[in-house]
Amino acid sequence: MHRRRSNIEIIGDMLRVGANGAGKTEIMYSANMSYSQLQKYLSLLISQGFVDRLEVGNPVVTYRVTARGSTLLKSIDTILEVLEFSDNGS
């Protein structure tokens, strides 16, 4: 049985995909999310300075994780690791 991913897990998946730059479609499919989810989370990540929107051509746009986003991803990975460990230990 599959459980739903938390917001933190979704954001972590998006940041992993965008670490080297990625387009919306790549992020959407790699992070296994709907287009509406993508729009919501991408807007949040951009507005908070975790992801930059880069125009690499016309009309090509890519999204790349900022230094602040990399720090967030490391924190998310640490939290998920601790939660997974505590989940297995009970």
C-alpha positions as CSV (number, residue, x, y, z in Angstrom):
1,M,0.0,0.0,0.0
2,H,1.4,3.4,-1.0
3,R,1.1,6.3,1.4
4,R,0.8,9.9,0.3
5,R,4.0,11.9,0.2
6,S,4.2,14.9,2.6
7,N,4.8,18.4,1.3
8,I,8.4,18.2,2.5
9,E,9.0,15.0,0.5
10,I,7.5,16.6,-2.7
11,I,9.7,19.7,-2.2
12,G,12.7,17.5,-1.7
13,D,12.0,15.5,-4.8
14,M,11.6,18.8,-6.8
15,L,14.9,20.2,-5.5
16,R,16.8,17.0,-6.3
17,V,15.6,17.2,-9.9
18,G,16.4,20.9,-10.2
19,A,19.9,20.6,-8.8
20,N,21.5,20.9,-12.2
21,G,18.6,22.7,-13.9
22,A,15.5,21.3,-15.3
23,G,12.4,22.3,-17.2
24,K,8.8,22.1,-15.9
25,T,8.1,18.8,-17.7
26,E,11.2,17.1,-16.4
27,I,10.5,18.2,-12.8
28,M,6.8,17.2,-13.1
29,Y,7.6,13.7,-14.3
30,S,10.7,13.0,-12.3
31,A,9.0,14.2,-9.1
32,N,5.9,12.3,-10.0
33,M,3.4,15.2,-9.6
34,S,0.5,16.8,-11.4
35,Y,0.8,20.0,-13.3
36,S,-1.3,21.9,-10.7
37,Q,1.0,20.6,-7.9
38,L,4.0,21.7,-10.0
39,Q,2.7,25.2,-10.4
40,K,1.9,25.5,-6.7
41,Y,5.2,24.2,-5.4
42,L,7.4,25.9,-8.0
43,S,5.8,29.3,-7.3
44,L,6.5,28.7,-3.6
45,L,10.1,27.7,-4.2
46,I,10.8,30.6,-6.5
47,S,9.1,33.2,-4.2
48,Q,11.2,31.9,-1.2
49,G,14.4,32.1,-3.1
50,F,15.0,28.3,-3.2
51,V,14.8,28.0,-7.0
52,D,15.7,30.5,-9.8
53,R,13.9,30.7,-13.1
54,L,16.4,31.0,-15.9
55,E,15.7,31.8,-19.5
56,V,18.1,29.9,-21.6
57,G,16.5,30.6,-24.9
58,N,13.3,31.6,-26.5
59,P,11.0,30.0,-25.2
60,V,13.2,27.7,-23.2
61,V,13.1,28.2,-19.5
62,T,14.9,26.1,-16.9
63,Y,14.7,26.1,-13.1
64,R,17.8,25.7,-11.0
65,V,18.2,25.2,-7.3
66,T,19.9,28.2,-5.5
67,A,22.5,27.9,-2.7
68,R,19.6,28.5,-0.3
69,G,17.7,25.7,-2.0
70,S,20.6,23.3,-1.6
71,T,20.8,24.1,2.1
72,L,17.0,23.4,2.3
73,L,17.5,20.0,0.5
74,K,20.2,18.9,2.9
75,S,17.9,19.8,5.8
76,I,15.0,17.9,4.2
77,D,17.2,14.8,3.6
78,T,18.4,14.9,7.2
79,I,14.8,15.2,8.6
80,L,13.5,12.4,6.3
81,E,16.4,10.2,7.4
82,V,15.7,10.8,11.1
83,L,11.9,10.2,10.6
84,E,12.5,7.0,8.6
85,F,14.8,5.7,11.3
86,S,12.3,6.5,14.0
87,D,9.5,5.0,12.0
88,N,11.5,1.7,11.6
89,G,12.6,1.7,15.2
90,S,9.2,1.6,16.8
